[in-house]
Amino acid sequence: MINDNKTRSDWLRIHNRAAIDYKNSEWSREYLFGVRKKRKQLFAESRGNVLDVGCGYGMNFPHLTQATQITGIDFSPVMLDSAHKYTQQLGLKVDLRLGDAEALEFADNTFDTVISTLSTCSFYNPLTALQEMRRVCKPEGKILLVEHGRSSWEWLGRYQDNHVHEQIELGGCRWNQEPQELVKGAGIHIISAERTLLGIFHTIMASPAKVS
């Protein structure tokens, strides 16, 4: 796993520093790259008690129209502060918590739906975080992910490989990961997956693949 020998404290510092830039890039990410449309379509499948892991400043929350309860967790206090302000603007009731995606503070089989958007690239150990998502999801529940990773266009993939260290320093982003391979490695069963925009973006509907 590429962390460029960063400590967890380094990782948090990078993400807190990059939080404003991430928010300021909203238009290009959400509309030019189509992430908003992906969120809306995929998260229409969310039901019941929903956990958003790496919730950032809350861009997923408006799309959780079938949720009866929403919990959002993020390890960056800067992001979480923005999420508090955003939910107040929207008039949404969300249980926002500062926490570690790799050590979720919830019992096994707590949530009907676990979601995450563009986050596995930023988790210190994404495999552990995905295993935690699987653990807290009910056996009959769903894990819904909108992710990005290494392009399936080889020339672009090589460019990402060559510049991943810069991306980590700028924003704590491993932009050349293979999201679907990580999901499978965490023991999660992919029900359906779509890959778009030069093979960079992944929309994944999955099952925790646990025995009820």
N, C-alpha and C positions, 0 to 999 in steps of 0.2 A: 504494500500500500504506500503510495507516494505522499509523504507528509513533509518532505524536505527537512527532516530532522527538527521540525517545529515541536515545541512542547505544547501541552494543552493550553497553557497560559498564553503562549504565542498565538495559538489558533484563535482564541477568544479575542485577543487584541486586534488581530487582523480583521475579524468579522465585525467587531464594534466600529472600527475605523471605516470599513467599507459600507456600513449600513446606509449612510446618506446617499452615496453613489448608486447603490442598488435601488433605492427608492426613486432617485432621479432618472433612472433608466427605464422607468415603468412603461412609458409610451412605446418605445421600440420593442421591449420584451412582450408586452401584453397584446399589442395591436400589429406591429410589423411582423413579429415572429409568430403571432397567433396563439400565444399562451392563454390569453383570457378565454378564447373560444374552446380550447382544450379543457380548461378548468370547468367551464360551464357544462360541457357535454358529459365529461366523466363523472363529475361530482353530483350530477343528477341521480346517480346510482347510490348515493349516500343515504343511509337510513338510521334512525334511532339515535343511540348514544355515539357521538362521533369524536374521534381524537385527531387533531391536526398536529403532526410532528414536524418541528422546524417551521412553525407557522409564520415566521417573519413578521411583517406588519399587518397581516390579516387579509391578504388578497383572496384567499379561498372562502372566507366566511360568507360573503353574500350569495355564494352558489350552493350553500348547504341548506336548501329550502325544505328538505324532508327530514332534517335532523330534529330530534326532540331535546337534545342537549349537546352543546359543543364545548370541547376543551381544547385549548391551544397551548402548546409548549414550545419554548425556544430558549437557547442557552445564552443569547445576547440580550442583555438588559436594554440596550439601545433600540433594538428591534421591538422588544416587548413593550417599551414605552410608546412607540409609534402605534403598535397594535391596540393598546388601551385607548389612545386618542381616536383611532379609526373606528373601533366598535362603538364608541360614544357618539361619533358623528352619524353612524348608521342606525343607532338605536338598537343594536344587537346585544343580547346577553350571552357572553362567552366567558368561561372560566379560564383565565389566562394565568399561566404558571411559568416561572423561571425554572428550567430544569435541563437535564442531560438526556438526549435521545438514546444514549447507550446504557442508561440506567433509569428507565421510566419508573416513576413512583406509584404504579398502579398494580393491582392484583392481576393474576392470570385471567384471561377470558372476560375482561371488563367491558370492552367496546364492541358495538355492532359493526362499526366501520372505522378503519384507520386510514388516514389520507396523508399525503405529503407531496409537495411541489418543488421541483428544482432544488432538492435538499441533500440527496445522497452524495453529491459532489462536495458538499461542505461539512459533512459529518467527519469527525476525527477518525472514527473507524466505522465506515458505512455498513459493513457486514454485521457488526454487533448491533447497530441501530435497527437494521431490518429484522434481525432476530428478535429484538425487543418489540417491534411492531407486531410481529407474528405472535409473540407470547401474550400480549394484552388484547389481541383480537379474539372474539368468540369463534369457536370452531365453524359455525355456520355463517360467520361474518365475511366481510370483504376488505381487502387492502387495495386502495386506489392510488396510483402514482402517476404524476406527470413529471418526467425527468429529461435530462439532456446528457449527452455523452459524446464519445468519439464518432465522427462522421463515418458513414459507410462508403463515402467517396475517398479513396485511398490517399490522394494527394492532400486533401483537407485533413484527413486523419493524421497524416505525417506532420503536417503543420501544427496541429494540436499537440502531438507528442513532443515536438521540438520546443514548444512555448508553454508547456504546462507549469513549469517552475515560476514563470512570470505571473501566470494566473493565480497561482497559490499565494504569491507575495502580495498581489494586488487585492485579491478578494477571498482567499481561502477556497478557491474553486479548482477541483481536479476535473477539467473539462474533457479529458480523454478516457474517462471510465466507460465501462460497458454495463449500463444499468440492468439490462435483463439478465446478464450473467450473475450479477450481484444478488438480484432477487432470487434466482434459482439456488445460488449458493447458501442463502439464508434458510432454505427449506420451504420457501413459499411457492405455491403452484400458480403459474400464470394461466389464467383462463383465456384472456385475449390480450393482444398487444399490437399497437400500430406505431410505425416509425415514419417520420416525416421530416421535411426541410433538410435535404441532403443527408438524411439518415441520422440527424443529430437529436431530434426530439422523440421521446418515447411516451406513449400513453398506455398505461398498464392496468388492467383489471385482474386481480389475483385473489386467491383463497389461501388462508393460513395453513390449509392442508393438515388439519388436526382431527383426530378422532373425537366425535362428540361424546 
